[in-house]
């Protein structure tokens, strides 16, 4: 008698914790595009598997719930591709429109549901539609895998600046593939296997992630490998040259991971270089560069508006511009410009 209850518990637990994890990722700050995509991906899978649990144990559930589950399933593949593309393009140079086309697919799915609601048109939600969703899911997974492989081959994969390395992304793709396979083969096994597979993937992923984090804490990369003065000087020169010649600091979403990738060094080493050999962390270093760029623009013969100065210097918002400038110079940009024009400031 206890077996059905255990089956329900383990199958439902994954869906419930998936919803909690999705909410956490959406609310966590700072939120990267890849993090948001991952949250939405986990959300739609949780809805899909949650619907499976309800239907397996309570076959008479309202049909609108079944409709919501299939709609969420339709979006799993597109969200996976959106996640991989956002990870491979952390600054959003090529992926700014991805959210819109996925929103368009959602609109199509919702429109289909309004025209052919499950409650009155169950024949429109049967095996043919499931075939389209299932094979479409497979096609999206293959596109996501292709995007992942291209990113890895192009630059050795983006570094884990937002906590997502290429191993994490590969694990997400593999996990989604396991869930797809479980649903695809449900006719040979059991319908509940899809929900159970998600629970298994979610918890195995959590265990592995915790184990890797503990290993990192125990190892403390580079703690016993001090950077020699000569090597530090050469690395710092390369860093300053990269930042000044290419003006990377003007990218408002620049991350330590991206700079490290350009310098062909691990992010941990770049962080150590700045902390130990430049006596500053990455964010204050970047802020100093942006403030210096803003000062040059404020002194330009053709004065720019404050919003133009902030944008050209790499600040994401006016509030950040003003607070950063005042922190470095002790006054607002406007006051600094007036003092400079009055001769009270030399540089």
C-alpha positions, 0 to 999 in steps of 0.5 A, a space after each residue: 500500500 505504501 508504494 503508490 504514496 512513495 511514487 507520488 511523493 518522489 514524482 511530485 517532489 521534483 515538480 515542486 522543487 523545480 518551481 521553487 528553484 525557478 522562482 529563486 533563479 528569477 528573483 536572484 540578483 544580479 540576474 544574467 540572461 542565461 540565469 533567466 532563461 534557465 529559470 523559465 526552462 525549469 519552470 516549464 519542465 516543472 509544469 509539464 511534469 507536475 501535470 503528469 503526476 496529477 494525471 497519473 494519480 487523478 485521471 479525472 483532473 480538469 482538462 484545462 490543466 492538461 492543456 496547460 501541461 502540453 503548452 508548457 511542454 511545447 516551450 521546453 525546447 525553445 527555452 533550452 535553445 534560448 538558455 544555451 544561446 544566452 550562455 554563449 553570448 553573455 553580453 547579448 550581442 546576438 540574442 537580444 531578440 530571442 525572448 521575442 520569438 519565444 514569446 511569439 511561440 507562446 502566443 501561438 500556443 495560447 491562441 491555439 488553446 483559445 481556438 481549440 480548448 481541450 475541454 471541447 476539442 479533445 481530439 485536437 490535443 491527442 496523439 498527432 499534436 503530441 507527436 508534433 510537440 515531441 519531435 519538435 522538442 527533439 529538434 530544438 534540443 539538437 539546435 541547442 546542442 549545435 549552439 553549444 558545440 559552436 560556442 565551445 569550438 569558437 572560444 573554448 566556451 564562455 567562462 563561468 562568470 555567472 556560475 555557469 561553465 560549459 560543464 553545467 550547460 552540457 549537464 542541462 542539455 543532457 538532463 532535458 534529453 533524459 526527460 524527453 527520452 522518458 516521455 518518448 518511451 513512456 509507451 514502453 515503460 510508464 507515463 509517470 517515468 517522465 516526472 520521475 526522471 525530472 526528479 532524478 535529474 534535478 536532485 542528481 544535478 544538485 548533489 553534483 553541484 554541491 560536491 563540486 563547490 565543496 571541492 572548490 572550497 577545499 582546493 582554493 585555486 591558486 592559493 598556493 601559486 603566487 604570481 611572480 612579480 615579473 609575470 604579474 607586471 606582464 599580465 597587468 600590462 596586457 590587461 591595461 592594454 586590452 582595456 584601453 586599446 579596445 575600450 572594453 570598459 564601455 560595455 555596460 555588461 562587461 564581466 570578469 569572465 569575459 575579460 579573462 577569456 580575452 586574456 586567455 587566463 582562468 577567471 580565478 587567476 585574473 581575480 587573484 592578479 587584481 587583488 594581490 598585485 593591483 590591490 583592487 577587485 575587478 568591479 572597483 577597477 572597472 569603475 575607476 576606468 569608467 570614471 576616468 573615461 567620463 572625466 575625459 568626456 566631461 572635459 571635451 571641447 564639445 560638451 556632452 549631456 550627462 546621459 551621453 557621458 554615462 552611456 559612452 563611459 560604460 555605465 548601465 544607468 544614470 544612478 550608477 554613473 552618479 554614485 560611482 563618480 561621486 565615490 571616486 571624485 567626491 562630487 557629482 559629475 556636474 559639480 566636477 565639470 563646473 569646478 574644472 571649468 572654473 580652474 579649481 581642478 587640474 585633471 
